[in-house]
Amino acid sequence: MHTIHSTFILADHTVHQIAFDPTTFTDADLLWLPHYTDLTAAGRKRKADHLAGRIAAAHALNALNERTIPGIGPSGEPLWPAGTSGSITHSGTRAMAFVVANPHALIGIDCDAILPEEEAREIKDGVVDAQEESVMIQSGYPFALALTLAFSAKESLFKALFPQVKEFMGFDCARVTEIDARRITLQLTGSVGRFVEGKCFTLAWQRVDESVCTLLKA
């Protein structure tokens, strides 16, 4: 599969990015992965996305002098090598990874294409409540951008918490309480694992082309 590696800075952190062409993917490309047999039954798109994400993760780990590739956990989560924490995201023809040398860190990254306005209006009730919608409107950002940002931030939070809580979370598990030019704050609406109701998490965000990227590092 044809790929191009690059990096960009998000909130003073280096994110590794892979641009890839899924039309060039072949099953033989998966042989690079130690866990390639785990993907035998996956569809072509899933295989290409997974491969691109693991290539991004390998670059991020290599920057920490870790020469390995994350495996797949029982719930599909990446299995990071001892002493590290990280997160992977893929959207369209782009995959990203962020890794730190701290096994106890909460790390979540997500990138999503900005939704069309009509689609954003159609799905908003499944992503945010009326209180959150008010925060989005007060932010001054176009509705579709703000909703995509809320969606992405919640995905990043869920990715960050899952390795510790081992629980799947719906979009109503966290509420958007603040949005500014660089940050978005989420508050838990109920207790999740050791994280109590009301706990707040602040994520960095930025627009990358026609997408929104969010990052939690705590």
C-alpha positions in Angstrom: 0.0 0.0 0.0 1.3 3.4 -0.9 1.8 5.6 2.2 3.5 8.9 3.1 4.6 9.6 6.6 4.7 13.1 8.1 4.3 14.8 11.5 2.4 17.8 12.7 2.2 19.7 16.0 -1.0 19.6 18.1 -0.8 21.5 21.4 3.0 21.3 21.5 2.9 17.5 20.9 4.2 15.7 17.8 1.5 13.6 16.1 2.6 11.1 13.5 0.5 11.0 10.4 0.1 8.5 7.5 -1.5 9.5 4.2 -2.4 6.3 2.4 -4.0 5.2 -0.9 -6.4 2.3 0.0 -6.7 1.4 -3.7 -3.1 0.2 -3.6 -3.7 -2.1 -0.7 -3.2 -5.8 -1.1 -3.5 -8.6 1.5 0.2 -9.2 1.2 0.8 -5.8 2.9 -0.6 -7.2 6.1 2.3 -9.7 6.4 4.3 -6.8 7.9 2.0 -7.0 11.0 2.9 -9.7 13.6 -0.8 -10.1 14.2 -1.9 -10.2 10.6 -3.9 -13.5 11.1 -6.2 -11.6 13.4 -7.4 -9.6 10.4 -8.2 -12.5 8.1 -12.0 -12.0 8.3 -11.9 -8.2 8.1 -13.1 -6.3 5.0 -10.7 -4.6 2.7 -11.4 -1.1 4.1 -10.9 -2.3 7.7 -7.6 -3.9 6.7 -6.2 -0.8 4.9 -7.3 1.5 7.8 -5.8 -0.8 10.4 -2.5 -1.1 8.5 -2.2 2.7 8.0 -2.9 3.2 11.7 -0.2 0.7 12.8 2.3 2.3 10.4 1.6 5.6 12.1 2.0 3.9 15.5 5.2 2.3 14.5 6.7 5.7 13.6 5.5 7.2 16.9 7.0 4.3 18.9 10.2 4.5 16.9 10.6 8.1 18.0 10.6 6.7 21.6 13.2 4.1 20.5 10.5 1.3 20.7 10.9 -1.0 17.7 7.5 -2.7 17.8 4.0 -2.6 16.5 0.9 -2.6 18.7 -1.2 -5.7 18.7 -5.0 -6.0 19.0 -6.7 -6.3 22.4 -9.9 -8.4 23.0 -12.1 -5.4 22.4 -10.2 -4.2 19.3 -8.0 -1.7 21.2 -4.3 -1.3 20.5 -2.0 -3.1 22.8 0.9 -0.8 23.6 4.4 -2.0 24.7 5.2 -1.9 28.4 6.1 1.6 29.5 4.1 3.4 26.9 0.5 4.7 26.3 -0.9 5.8 23.0 -3.8 6.1 20.7 -4.6 5.7 17.0 -7.2 7.2 14.7 -8.0 6.9 11.0 -10.3 8.9 8.8 -10.7 8.7 5.1 -7.2 8.3 3.7 -5.3 9.5 6.7 -4.2 7.8 9.9 -2.6 9.3 13.0 -0.9 8.0 16.2 0.3 9.7 19.4 2.4 7.8 22.0 4.1 8.8 25.2 6.6 7.0 27.4 4.3 6.7 30.4 2.2 3.5 31.0 -0.3 5.3 33.2 -1.1 8.3 30.9 -4.5 8.8 29.5 -4.1 9.2 25.8 -6.8 9.6 23.2 -6.6 11.0 19.7 -9.3 11.3 17.0 -9.7 13.0 13.7 -13.0 13.3 11.8 -14.0 15.0 8.5 -16.2 18.0 9.2 -19.8 16.9 8.8 -22.0 18.5 6.1 -24.5 20.9 7.7 -27.6 18.8 7.0 -26.1 15.6 8.3 -24.9 17.4 11.5 -28.4 18.6 12.2 -29.8 15.1 11.6 -27.5 13.3 14.0 -27.0 16.0 16.7 -29.5 14.5 19.2 -27.4 11.3 19.3 -24.2 13.3 20.1 -25.1 16.2 22.3 -28.0 17.4 24.5 -29.6 20.8 24.6 -27.1 22.1 27.2 -24.2 21.1 25.0 -25.8 22.6 22.0 -26.0 25.9 23.8 -22.3 25.7 24.5 -21.7 25.0 20.9 -23.7 28.0 19.7 -22.0 30.3 22.2 -18.6 29.2 20.8 -19.4 31.1 17.6 -18.2 28.3 15.4 -20.4 27.0 12.5 -22.8 24.3 13.8 -21.3 21.5 11.7 -17.8 22.3 12.8 -18.8 22.5 16.5 -20.8 19.2 16.3 -17.9 17.4 14.6 -15.6 18.8 17.3 -17.9 17.5 20.1 -18.1 14.1 18.4 -14.3 13.9 18.0 -13.6 15.0 21.5 -15.9 12.4 23.0 -14.2 9.7 20.8 -10.8 10.8 22.1 -12.0 10.7 25.7 -13.5 7.2 25.3 -10.2 6.0 23.7 -8.2 7.4 26.6 -10.3 6.0 29.4 -11.0 2.5 27.9 -7.7 0.9 28.7 -8.2 1.7 32.4 -12.0 1.3 32.8 -12.7 -1.5 30.2 -16.1 -0.1 29.7 -17.7 1.1 26.5 -19.2 4.6 26.8 -22.0 6.3 24.9 -22.0 9.9 23.8 -24.2 10.8 26.8 -21.5 9.7 29.2 -19.7 13.0 28.8 -21.0 16.5 28.3 -19.3 19.5 26.5 -19.0 22.3 28.9 -16.6 24.7 27.2 -15.1 25.4 23.7 -12.5 27.9 22.9 -10.0 28.4 20.0 -7.7 25.6 21.2 -9.4 23.6 23.8 -12.7 21.7 24.5 -13.7 20.6 28.0 -15.8 17.5 28.7 -17.4 16.6 32.0 -18.4 13.0 32.9 -22.2 12.7 33.5 -21.7 9.6 35.6 -19.0 7.6 37.2 -16.9 5.4 34.9 -14.4 3.1 36.7 -12.3 5.1 39.1 -13.4 8.4 37.4 -16.2 10.0 39.3 -19.2 11.9 38.0 -18.4 15.5 37.3 -14.7 15.0 36.5 -13.6 17.3 33.8 -11.1 16.6 31.0 -9.6 19.3 28.7 -8.6 18.3 25.2 -6.6 20.2 22.6 -8.1 20.6 19.2 -7.3 22.1 15.8 -8.6 22.0 12.3 -6.5 20.1 9.8 -7.7 20.8 6.2 -11.4 19.8 6.2 -11.1 17.7 9.4 -11.1 18.3 13.1 -8.5 16.6 15.3 -8.7 16.3 19.1 -6.2 15.1 21.6 -6.4 14.2 25.3 -3.1 13.8 27.2 -3.5 13.5 31.0 
